[in-house]
Amino acid sequence: MKNKILHIRSVLCFALMRIPIPRTWRKIFVRMGGVVLTGRKYFIASDVQFDSVYPQNIILHDDVHLTSGVRILTHLLDTGNPDREDIHWIEGHVEIGEHAFIGTDSIITGNVRIGKGAIVGAGSVVTKDIPDYEIWGGNPARFIKKRP
């Protein structure tokens, strides 16, 4: 019962983020929705979508920039499940390091860590860890170059 209440709360909080509110208020709804915020400064665009199934498995560090259309998913379909009659999910964890920038319409999924100062190009699908101060892009996201 407690999990259902937490899920409903996160869905409501994430839905409220889509109405026109000041950018500084969005982090309040994100935190109330269950996402872990470790810093004080964030840029979260109005149409960023957080997974409402396991929002507590999303950790955002200080000065993270999530631009328009970013989606962060923390549950994945278990394709190795032998029970073909039922769908099972794998619980994932997403951590985004401080000063990271996630480009427009990017999707972050699975068990991934995006490092400090990393940049993810627009439209990328991140399925692997991204080290600190690297630029990645594409579908699936690949290493492009190191940042100075």
Salt bridges, closest charged atoms under 4 A:
ASP51 OD2 - HIS75 ND1 2.52
ASP63 OD1 - LYS41 NZ 3.91
ASP63 OD1 - HIS65 NE2 3.33
ASP63 OD2 - HIS99 ND1 2.85
ASP83 OD2 - HIS88 NE2 3.86
ASP86 OD2 - HIS88 NE2 3.88
GLU95 OE2 - HIS61 NE2 2.59
GLU98 OE2 - LYS116 NZ 3.34
ASP132 OD1 - ARG113 NH1 3.57
GLU134 OE2 - LYS146 NZ 3.33
